[in-house]
Amino acid sequence: MDGATTPARGRKRSEQTRLAILTAAYELTTEVGFPEVTVEGIAARAGSGKQTVYRWWPTKADVLLEALALKADLKISTADRGSFDAELDAFLRDSAALMAFPGVAPVLRSLMAEAQRDADFRRRFQDGFLSKRRAALETIVERAAVRGDKPADLTAGFTADLVFGLIWYRVLATDRLLDQADITAMRRLLNEHTGE
């Protein structure tokens, strides 16, 4: 695990304090924007000390990263639903619902911007969020391969590139969220049999 999700030293984290800090970071970012958020502000909102935040996370971006990763883990299903199409549909619908949740798109933009500015944070962002989200979707494709209902020639990597390419394009370059027409089109595209 990386430093964004595991305390490096000191006392064991109180789960209640951890959740309060994660909530505070997310709420403050949606209210005032990432550049205006401070560790002091996060700590004050959470009712904890600044040193508690720094003991568990190296930067304010890492607090926000863990908050968003937790939301994604809780909200986006990879449960076995018996078919590739049903699991893909649930994943896309859950992803669309998370994108539509107040503040998520601006938080994603802020984290991606910070990842471009700070190479160390970029590695933590890739490991703590981007790679985990890809792995979640790739699990669905790999399960379909084992079950025998994966479309021919469809790879887990290509599926992730296509789905997350659309999601990140929408988040970074437009104000459009994923809608039902997008989900239907993506399902049709990914369910096409491209070989024998």
C-alpha positions, 0 to 999 in steps of 0.5 A: 500500500502507499502512503496515501492510504496507510499511516506511516507512523504514530498511533493507529488511526481512529476510523471515526476521525479518518472518516471525518477528515475525508468528509471534511476534505471532500466537502471543503473542495466542493465548497471553495475549490481545491486551491483554497483548501488547506490542511488547517481547514480540513482539520478544523472542519473535521474537529481534529488537529493539523498534525493528525492529518499530516501524520496520516497523509502527506498532502491535502491532495492525498486526503482528497484522493482517499476520500474519492477512492473510498466513494468509488469503492463503495458506489461502483459495483463489480459484483457477479451478476451472471453475465458480462452485459449485466455487470458492464451495465451495472458498472457504467450506471454506477460510474455515471451516478458517481460522476453526477454526485455533487462535487465529484467532477470538480474533485476529479479535475483537481486531482488530475491537475495536481497529478500533472503538477506533482510527480510524487502525487501522480504516482500515488494517484495512479496507484491509489485511484486510477489503477484500482478503478481499471482493475475493478473493470478488468475484473468484470472482463476477466470473469466474463472470459472464465464464464465464457461470455466475453466478446471475442477479441475484447481485452480487459485493457481495451475495455478499460481504455475505452470506458475510462477514456470516455469518462476522463474526456467528459470530466476534463474537457466538457460539462457532460456527464454520462447518460443512458444513451452513452451507457447503451452505446458503450454496452453495444460497442463492447458487446460486439463480437469482433472475431470468431 
